Amino acid sequence: MEQQVQTKIKNKLKADGWLVVKLIKTSMNGIPDLLALKGGRAVFIEVKQKGGKASPLQIERINQLRAAGFEAQIWTDYEVISGDVLVSGQTSTGTHETF
């Protein structure tokens, strides 16, 4: 199920002009699943199925990325990318938890 959500998000981002990199087996455990790039913007996206939760290590990595000045979010679905504003799921800042 999570893989299907990830594929949907990846395909829709690509259709909207984003370069999407699936981060596989990096040297750092817990790194988000996807990196979306467009117009000088880099957004790390951890994909979870509805009701899924990020592990403590994933939350730690997201916090590290945010502290370094990157956008990092947890998405359970894809809805809209409007202009340069990335919007996903249930809130205007993406379906993600605040840590």
Contacts in CASP RR format, 6 or more apart in sequence:
PFRMAT RR
TARGET T0000
AUTHOR 0000-0000-0000
METHOD contacts of the structure
MODEL  1
MEQQVQTKIKNKLKADGWLVVKLIKTSMNGIPDLLALKGGRAVFIEVKQK
GGKASPLQIERINQLRAAGFEAQIWTDYEVISGDVLVSGQTSTGTHETF
1 49 0 8 1.000
2 47 0 8 1.000
2 48 0 8 1.000
2 49 0 8 1.000
5 47 0 8 1.000
5 48 0 8 1.000
5 49 0 8 1.000
5 75 0 8 1.000
5 76 0 8 1.000
5 77 0 8 1.000
6 22 0 8 1.000
6 33 0 8 1.000
6 34 0 8 1.000
6 47 0 8 1.000
8 77 0 8 1.000
8 78 0 8 1.000
9 34 0 8 1.000
9 45 0 8 1.000
9 47 0 8 1.000
9 75 0 8 1.000
9 77 0 8 1.000
9 78 0 8 1.000
9 88 0 8 1.000
10 20 0 8 1.000
10 22 0 8 1.000
10 34 0 8 1.000
12 78 0 8 1.000
12 81 0 8 1.000
13 20 0 8 1.000
13 34 0 8 1.000
13 36 0 8 1.000
13 78 0 8 1.000
13 81 0 8 1.000
14 20 0 8 1.000
16 38 0 8 1.000
16 81 0 8 1.000
17 38 0 8 1.000
18 36 0 8 1.000
18 37 0 8 1.000
18 38 0 8 1.000
18 81 0 8 1.000
19 36 0 8 1.000
19 37 0 8 1.000
19 38 0 8 1.000
20 34 0 8 1.000
20 35 0 8 1.000
20 36 0 8 1.000
20 37 0 8 1.000
21 34 0 8 1.000
21 35 0 8 1.000
21 36 0 8 1.000
21 37 0 8 1.000
22 33 0 8 1.000
22 34 0 8 1.000
23 31 0 8 1.000
23 32 0 8 1.000
23 33 0 8 1.000
23 34 0 8 1.000
23 35 0 8 1.000
28 61 0 8 1.000
29 57 0 8 1.000
30 55 0 8 1.000
30 57 0 8 1.000
30 58 0 8 1.000
30 60 0 8 1.000
30 61 0 8 1.000
31 44 0 8 1.000
31 61 0 8 1.000
32 44 0 8 1.000
32 45 0 8 1.000
32 46 0 8 1.000
32 58 0 8 1.000
32 61 0 8 1.000
32 62 0 8 1.000
32 65 0 8 1.000
32 72 0 8 1.000
33 45 0 8 1.000
33 46 0 8 1.000
33 47 0 8 1.000
34 44 0 8 1.000
34 45 0 8 1.000
34 47 0 8 1.000
35 42 0 8 1.000
35 43 0 8 1.000
35 44 0 8 1.000
35 45 0 8 1.000
36 42 0 8 1.000
36 43 0 8 1.000
36 45 0 8 1.000
36 86 0 8 1.000
37 43 0 8 1.000
38 84 0 8 1.000
39 84 0 8 1.000
41 71 0 8 1.000
41 84 0 8 1.000
41 86 0 8 1.000
42 70 0 8 1.000
42 71 0 8 1.000
43 70 0 8 1.000
43 71 0 8 1.000
43 72 0 8 1.000
43 73 0 8 1.000
43 86 0 8 1.000
44 62 0 8 1.000
44 65 0 8 1.000
44 70 0 8 1.000
44 71 0 8 1.000
44 72 0 8 1.000
44 73 0 8 1.000
45 72 0 8 1.000
45 73 0 8 1.000
45 74 0 8 1.000
45 75 0 8 1.000
46 54 0 8 1.000
46 58 0 8 1.000
46 62 0 8 1.000
46 72 0 8 1.000
46 73 0 8 1.000
46 74 0 8 1.000
46 75 0 8 1.000
47 74 0 8 1.000
47 75 0 8 1.000
47 76 0 8 1.000
48 54 0 8 1.000
48 74 0 8 1.000
48 75 0 8 1.000
48 76 0 8 1.000
49 76 0 8 1.000
50 76 0 8 1.000
50 77 0 8 1.000
51 76 0 8 1.000
52 76 0 8 1.000
54 62 0 8 1.000
54 74 0 8 1.000
54 97 0 8 1.000
58 74 0 8 1.000
59 97 0 8 1.000
59 99 0 8 1.000
61 72 0 8 1.000
62 72 0 8 1.000
62 73 0 8 1.000
62 74 0 8 1.000
62 99 0 8 1.000
63 99 0 8 1.000
65 72 0 8 1.000
66 72 0 8 1.000
66 99 0 8 1.000
71 86 0 8 1.000
73 86 0 8 1.000
73 88 0 8 1.000
73 93 0 8 1.000
73 94 0 8 1.000
73 95 0 8 1.000
73 96 0 8 1.000
74 95 0 8 1.000
74 96 0 8 1.000
74 97 0 8 1.000
75 88 0 8 1.000
75 89 0 8 1.000
75 94 0 8 1.000
75 95 0 8 1.000
75 96 0 8 1.000
76 89 0 8 1.000
76 90 0 8 1.000
76 95 0 8 1.000
77 88 0 8 1.000
77 89 0 8 1.000
77 95 0 8 1.000
78 88 0 8 1.000
78 89 0 8 1.000
79 87 0 8 1.000
79 88 0 8 1.000
79 89 0 8 1.000
80 87 0 8 1.000
80 88 0 8 1.000
81 87 0 8 1.000
86 94 0 8 1.000
87 93 0 8 1.000
87 94 0 8 1.000
88 94 0 8 1.000
88 95 0 8 1.000
89 95 0 8 1.000
END
